Amino acid sequence: MADINLGVGGANSAVAGGYDIANSLKFEPDNSESMSRTPSSNGNLKTCTLSVWLKRTELKDGFYFSGDYGTVYPDSWFILGFVGDRIYFSTTAGISSAGEVRPNRVFRDTSAWYHIVVACDTTQSTAADRVKMYVNGVQETSFLVANYPNQNDDLDIMAAKAQGIGGYNDGVDYFYSGYMSEFVGIDGQQLDPTSFGEFDSDSGIWIPKDVSDLTFGTNGFYLDFEDSSNLGNDASGGTDFAETNITAADQATDTPTNNFTTWNTIRYFNQGVISFKEGGTVLSNSFNGGFSAANNNIRMGKGKWYAEFEVTVSGNYLMNGNVDADYIDNSINAAFYLGSLADKTAGAGYYSSGTTGDDTIYYEATFTSSGVTTSAGDIISVAIDCDNNKVHFAVNGSWTNSSDPATNTNGFAMTDNEQYFALASIGVRDYKANFGGYTTSTISSPASDANGYGTFEYAPPSGYYALCTKNLAEYG
């Protein structure tokens, strides 16, 4: 098993004093999650701008905005999404006129938020000015495909026709996988990305800015995803989008201004058939007896960090813990059992067998009883102390082996090196992680860290924090 050091440099780290985004919306293809609307009248059919922040969690085809598609040979449609690893924009104004723009650059970082702007104006005399595409404030100029609409074509993006977010507007295919935030449609203006974001003067990172004062136009919209009871609410006052298979539980706090870690969905060890779901927080193993292992996508070199993992099925052979970064980088085999080496590089793993007898902690190739037997629904907490090089485990809020992470009491020693949260598992199961930004677990008594970040079942110990960019900027 190996890992790409994705880091946080491209993940839009929080900048003190900047504009803050509270929420995003998680889209899961397996649940056919989407939104739709049909405006009551046409807006400007030639000029518009679309701006959206996206964090992909699976590298698969997915359309995050489309219109009037799903009938046989429709007169017109538009599609904005990913085909493979490339951004794809297509529009057809009648059968005889088609436009398609696809940059050469690929977008494979599932730890990062991307800001994508597509600005259209078919009245422009220069073909390349009719569709401009920007990513993180920079205009795309190298294209795999660059077929621009004809001058004065009607694009129908702001037309009185069905529109869909999160997949085809017909609601049956090409569902987007990942998070979406601050989705803005501007009717009647071709805007630059500086209307939606700016480069931070200190870090040089492209960051969001407040868009509430923009002129949205007849069929423009602003989806901020802040109302959990109406996630399709158009905050600009226009026509709301109706939710399909989307509930309040799909609202997330993983945003472009506070990016949370998730599982690394690009590189992992797999003997069976696995996939990642629910915003990169659920590892799903669909092969009985197959071994799988994964680690999160942000390394921890200093600071104190907290995460939770739900036992989904008794007897699921679930092992959560930490692992040394060098071990991850150099181990591409089935010997990924946490704690399996006679030194500390393999980390330590809490082994939830769900069978008779207590669970065990595997550390330096030795099993130690945890004194607890877990079953489905129990929560295993992992606290990683990179300042004192210790890892601690808790079950349902009670720390095992007489440890206390808040006072650096007991725990299991780590190497003085960068660490990852890690998981190893066997069997047909879904394995749920809660890193604080989004979780599918039912939270009965929500708790956050001392800075107010993360949503956990149990409060992180004093001095421990959710692994997100705002906390990293302060403690990492």
C-alpha positions in Angstrom: 0.0 0.0 0.0 1.3 3.5 -0.9 0.1 7.0 -0.7 0.5 10.2 -2.7 1.5 13.0 -0.4 -1.3 15.3 -1.5 -0.6 17.8 1.3 -2.7 20.8 1.8 -1.0 23.4 -0.3 -3.5 22.9 -3.1 -6.4 22.4 -0.7 -7.2 26.1 -0.3 -6.0 26.6 3.3 -8.0 28.9 5.5 -6.8 32.5 5.6 -7.4 34.5 8.7 -9.9 37.3 8.3 -11.1 36.1 4.9 -14.6 35.4 3.7 -15.9 32.2 5.4 -18.1 29.5 3.8 -20.1 27.6 6.4 -21.4 24.6 4.4 -21.2 22.5 1.3 -23.4 19.7 -0.1 -22.2 16.1 -0.4 -23.4 14.2 -3.6 -23.2 10.4 -3.7 -23.8 8.6 -7.0 -25.0 5.4 -5.4 -27.9 7.3 -3.9 -28.8 9.1 -7.2 -28.6 12.4 -5.4 -29.5 15.4 -7.5 -31.4 18.7 -7.7 -33.5 20.2 -10.4 -35.6 23.2 -11.4 -37.5 24.6 -14.4 -37.5 28.5 -14.7 -40.9 29.9 -15.6 -39.5 32.2 -18.4 -36.4 32.7 -20.5 -33.5 34.7 -19.2 -30.6 35.8 -21.4 -29.9 33.0 -23.8 -26.6 34.2 -25.0 -24.7 35.6 -22.0 -24.1 34.0 -18.6 -21.5 32.9 -16.0 -21.4 29.8 -13.9 -19.2 29.6 -10.8 -18.8 26.6 -8.4 -16.4 25.2 -5.9 -16.0 21.4 -6.1 -14.1 18.7 -4.1 -14.1 15.4 -6.0 -14.1 12.2 -4.1 -14.2 9.7 -6.9 -12.4 10.1 -10.3 -15.3 9.1 -12.5 -17.6 10.8 -15.0 -20.0 13.1 -13.3 -22.1 16.1 -14.5 -22.7 18.8 -11.9 -24.9 21.0 -14.1 -27.0 20.1 -17.2 -30.1 21.1 -19.0 -32.8 19.8 -21.3 -31.0 16.4 -21.7 -32.6 13.0 -21.6 -34.9 13.0 -24.7 -33.9 11.5 -28.0 -32.1 14.1 -30.2 -33.2 17.2 -28.3 -33.1 20.5 -30.0 -30.7 21.9 -27.5 -28.9 21.1 -24.3 -25.9 22.0 -22.1 -23.6 19.9 -19.9 -21.0 21.0 -17.4 -19.1 18.3 -15.5 -16.2 15.9 -15.6 -15.5 13.3 -18.3 -12.7 11.2 -16.8 -10.3 13.7 -15.2 -11.1 16.7 -17.5 -13.6 19.4 -17.2 -16.2 19.1 -19.9 -18.5 21.8 -21.2 -20.9 21.1 -24.0 -23.8 23.1 -25.5 -25.9 22.5 -28.5 -28.2 25.1 -30.0 -30.1 23.1 -32.5 -28.8 20.0 -34.3 -26.6 21.9 -36.7 -24.7 23.9 -34.0 -22.6 22.2 -31.3 -20.0 23.6 -28.9 -17.6 21.6 -26.8 -14.7 22.9 -24.6 -12.4 20.4 -22.8 -9.0 21.6 -21.3 -5.9 19.4 -21.6 -5.2 19.7 -17.9 -6.5 16.9 -15.7 -7.9 17.3 -12.2 -7.1 14.3 -10.0 -6.5 15.7 -6.5 -9.3 14.4 -4.3 -7.9 16.3 -1.3 -8.4 19.7 -2.8 -11.2 22.1 -3.6 -11.3 23.5 -7.2 -13.0 26.7 -8.2 -14.4 26.4 -11.7 -15.8 29.3 -13.7 -17.4 29.1 -17.2 -18.2 32.5 -18.7 -20.2 32.6 -21.9 -21.1 35.3 -24.4 -22.0 34.2 -27.9 -22.3 37.8 -29.1 -18.5 38.0 -29.1 -16.9 38.2 -32.6 -13.8 36.1 -31.5 -14.8 32.5 -31.1 -12.5 31.8 -28.1 -14.1 34.7 -26.3 -17.6 33.1 -26.4 -16.7 30.5 -23.8 -14.0 31.2 -21.2 -13.0 28.7 -18.6 -11.1 29.4 -15.4 -9.8 27.1 -12.6 -8.7 28.6 -9.3 -8.6 32.0 -10.9 -6.5 31.1 -13.9 -7.9 30.9 -17.4 -7.5 27.6 -19.3 -5.8 28.2 -22.6 -4.7 24.7 -23.7 -7.5 22.4 -24.9 -8.0 18.8 -25.9 -11.2 20.0 -27.6 -12.1 23.6 -28.4 -15.2 23.9 -30.6 -16.9 27.2 -29.7 -20.5 28.0 -30.3 -21.4 30.0 -33.4 -21.8 33.7 -32.9 -25.2 34.7 -31.5 -26.2 31.1 -30.7 -28.8 30.6 -28.0 -27.2 28.4 -25.3 -30.3 27.7 -23.3 -28.4 27.7 -20.0 -30.7 30.4 -18.6 -33.8 29.2 -20.6 -37.2 28.1 -19.3 -36.2 24.5 -19.5 -35.4 21.7 -17.1 -32.0 22.0 -15.3 -30.2 19.5 -13.1 -27.5 19.7 -10.5 -25.5 16.6 -9.6 -26.2 14.7 -12.8 -28.2 14.7 -16.0 -31.4 16.7 -15.5 -33.3 13.6 -16.4 -32.2 12.2 -13.0 -31.0 8.8 -14.2 -27.3 8.9 -15.0 -23.8 10.5 -14.6 -24.2 11.5 -11.0 -21.5 13.7 -9.5 -19.4 12.3 -6.7 -18.0 14.8 -4.1 -18.7 18.0 -2.4 -20.2 21.2 -3.9 -20.1 24.7 -2.5 -21.1 28.3 -3.4 -22.8 27.4 -6.8 -23.6 30.7 -8.6 -25.4 31.3 -11.9 -25.2 34.8 -13.4 -27.8 35.6 -16.1 -26.9 38.3 -18.6 -23.2 38.9 -17.7 -19.9 37.3 -18.7 -17.8 37.8 -15.5 -14.2 37.2 -14.7 -13.3 34.8 -11.8 -12.4 37.9 -9.6 -16.2 38.4 -9.1 -16.2 35.2 -7.1 -12.6 34.8 -5.6 -9.2 36.4 -5.1 -5.6 35.5 -4.5 -4.7 35.8 -0.9 -1.9 38.4 -0.6 0.1 36.4 1.9 -0.2 32.8 0.7 -1.0 33.2 -3.0 -3.9 30.7 -2.6 -7.1 31.3 -4.5 -9.8 31.9 -2.0 -13.6 32.7 -2.1 -15.1 36.1 -1.6 -18.6 37.2 -0.8 -20.9 37.0 -3.8 -24.2 38.1 -2.2 -24.0 41.6 -3.8 -23.7 40.4 -7.3 -26.5 41.0 -9.8 -27.8 37.5 -10.6 -30.3 38.3 -13.3 -33.7 36.8 -14.3 -32.7 33.1 -14.0 -29.5 33.5 -12.0 -29.2 31.7 -8.7 -27.0 31.4 -5.6 -26.9 28.0 -3.8 -25.1 28.4 -0.4 -26.4 25.1 1.0 -26.8 26.7 4.5 -30.5 25.8 5.1 -30.5 22.1 5.9 -34.3 22.0 5.6 -34.1 23.4 2.1 -30.7 22.7 0.6 -31.9 23.7 -2.9 -32.8 27.2 -1.6 -31.8 30.0 -4.0 -30.3 32.5 -1.6 -30.6 35.2 -4.4 -34.4 35.0 -4.2 -35.0 33.1 -7.4 -36.5 29.7 -8.1 -35.4 27.0 -5.7 -34.0 23.7 -6.8 -36.0 20.6 -5.8 -34.0 17.9 -4.0 -34.0 14.3 -5.1 -32.7 11.8 -2.6 -31.0 14.6 -0.7 -31.7 15.2 3.0 -30.4 17.4 5.8 -27.8 14.7 6.5 -26.1 15.5 3.2 -25.1 19.0 4.4 -21.4 19.2 5.2 -19.0 21.6 6.9 -16.1 20.6 4.6 -15.8 23.7 2.6 -13.3 25.7 0.4 -12.4 27.9 3.5 -12.1 24.9 5.9 -11.0 21.7 4.1 -11.3 18.5 6.1 -9.2 15.4 5.5 -11.0 12.3 4.0 -9.7 8.9 3.0 -7.2 8.9 0.2 -9.4 7.6 -2.6 -6.6 7.6 -5.2 -4.1 5.1 -3.7 -4.8 2.3 -1.3 -4.3 -1.4 -0.9 -7.0 -3.7 -2.2 -7.2 -7.5 -2.4 -11.0 -7.4 -3.0 -13.3 -5.0 -4.7 -13.5 -1.7 -2.9 -14.9 1.8 -3.5 -15.2 5.0 -1.5 -18.5 6.6 -0.9 -20.2 9.4 1.0 -17.7 12.2 0.4 -14.7 9.9 0.8 -15.6 8.9 4.4 -16.9 5.4 3.7 -14.7 2.5 2.4 -16.8 -0.2 1.0 -15.3 -3.7 0.5 -17.5 -5.9 -1.7 -15.4 -9.1 -1.7 -15.8 -11.6 1.1 -12.4 -12.4 2.5 -10.7 -9.7 0.6 -8.2 -7.5 2.5 -8.3 -3.7 2.1 -6.5 -0.9 3.7 -6.5 2.9 3.4 -5.1 6.0 5.0 -6.3 9.6 5.1 -5.0 12.2 2.6 -3.3 14.8 4.9 -0.2 13.9 6.8 0.2 15.0 10.4 3.7 16.1 11.4 2.9 18.0 14.6 -0.1 18.9 16.7 -2.8 16.7 18.2 -5.6 15.2 16.1 -8.8 13.3 16.6 -11.2 11.2 14.5 -13.9 8.6 15.0 -14.8 5.3 13.3 -18.0 3.4 13.6 -18.2 -0.4 13.9 -20.8 -1.2 11.3 -21.2 -5.0 11.7 -20.2 -7.4 14.6 -17.3 -9.5 13.5 -16.1 -7.2 10.8 -12.4 -7.4 11.6 -11.9 -3.7 11.6 -8.6 -2.2 12.6 -8.3 1.6 13.1 -5.2 3.4 14.2 -2.2 5.3 13.0 0.7 4.4 10.8 4.1 6.0 10.0 4.3 7.9 6.7 7.4 6.1 5.6 5.7 2.7 6.2 2.9 3.8 4.0 5.2 5.0 1.2 7.3 1.9 1.2 4.7 -0.9 1.8 2.7 -2.1 -1.1 1.6 -5.5 0.1 -0.9 -7.3 2.2 1.2 -7.0 5.4 -0.5 -3.7 6.2 -2.0 -4.9 9.6 -1.5 -1.9 11.8 1.1 -2.7 14.5 2.3 -5.8 12.8 6.0 -5.0 12.9 8.3 -5.4 15.9 9.1 -1.6 15.7 6.8 1.4 15.7 6.7 2.2 11.9 3.6 0.0 11.4 1.8 2.1 14.0 -0.8 0.7 16.3 -4.3 -0.6 15.5 -7.4 -1.1 17.5 -8.6 -4.5 16.4 -12.4 -4.8 16.6 -13.1 -8.5 15.9 -16.6 -8.6 17.3 -16.1 -12.2 18.4 -16.1 -13.7 21.9 -13.6 -12.1 24.2 -12.2 -8.6 24.3 -11.0 -6.5 21.4 -7.2 -6.2 21.1 -4.7 -3.5 20.3 -2.0 -4.7 17.9 1.3 -2.9 18.6 4.9 -3.9 17.9 3.7 -7.3 16.7 2.0 -8.0 20.0 -1.7 -8.2 20.8 -2.9 -6.4 24.0 -6.4 -6.8 25.4 -8.4 -3.6 25.3 -10.7 -4.7 28.0 -13.7 -4.0 25.7 -15.8 -6.0 23.3 -17.3 -3.8 20.5 -20.4 -4.5 18.5 -22.3 -2.8 15.6 -22.9 0.9 16.3 -20.0 1.4 18.7 -17.6 4.3 18.1 -13.9 3.9 18.2 -12.0 7.1 18.7 -8.4 7.6 17.7 -6.3 10.5 19.2 -2.9 11.0 17.6 -0.4 13.2 19.5 2.4 14.2 17.1 4.0 16.4 19.8 4.5 13.7 22.3 4.5 10.8 19.8 1.6 8.9 21.3 -1.6 7.3 19.9 -4.7 6.6 22.1 -7.9 4.6 21.6 -11.4 5.0 23.1 -14.6 3.0 22.7 -17.8 5.0 23.1 -16.0 7.9 24.8 -14.0 5.8 27.3 -10.2 5.7 26.8 -8.8 2.2 26.9 -5.7 0.8 28.7 -5.9 3.5 31.4 -4.8 6.1 29.0 -5.7 9.8 29.0 -4.6 11.7 25.9 -5.4 15.1 27.5 -2.7 14.5 30.1 -0.3 12.4 28.0 -0.9 9.4 30.2 -0.1 5.9 28.8 -1.1 5.4 25.2 1.2 3.8 22.6 4.4 5.3 21.4 4.8 6.4 17.8 7.8 7.2 15.7 9.0 10.8 15.6 7.8 11.2 12.0 4.7 12.2 10.1 1.6 10.1 10.7 -1.6 9.1 9.1 -5.0 7.9 10.4 -5.3 4.4 8.9 -7.7 1.5 8.5 -7.3 -2.2 7.7 -10.2 -4.5 7.1 -11.4 -7.9 5.9 -14.8 -8.9 4.5 -17.8 -7.5 2.8 -18.4 -4.4 4.8 -18.8 -0.6 4.8 -16.3 1.1 7.1 -17.3 4.5 8.3 -14.9 7.3 9.2 -15.8 10.6 10.8 -13.0 13.2 10.3 -15.3 16.0 11.3 -16.4 17.5 8.0 -19.0 14.9 7.1 -20.2 11.6 8.4 -23.0 9.1 7.6 -23.0 8.0 11.3 -26.0 9.1 13.3 -24.8 11.7 15.8 -26.8 11.6 19.0 -25.0 14.4 20.8 -23.0 16.5 18.4 -19.6 17.7 19.7 -16.9 19.9 18.2 -13.3 20.6 19.1 -12.3 23.6 21.2 -12.2 25.8 18.1 -15.7 24.8 17.1 -14.7 22.7 14.1 -15.9 19.2 13.3 -19.1 17.3 14.3 -18.3 14.3 16.4 -20.3 11.9 18.7 -17.8 12.5 21.5 -15.9 15.7 22.3 -12.2 15.5 21.3 -9.9 15.4 24.3 -8.5 18.8 25.6 -5.8 20.0 23.1 -6.9 17.7 20.3 -8.5 19.0 17.1 -10.3 17.9 13.9 -7.9 17.6 11.0 -8.9 20.5 8.8 -7.0 23.4 7.2 -8.1 26.0 9.8 -6.7 23.9 12.6 -3.6 23.0 10.6 -2.8 26.6 10.1 -2.8 27.1 13.9 -1.4 23.8 15.2 0.1 21.9 12.3 
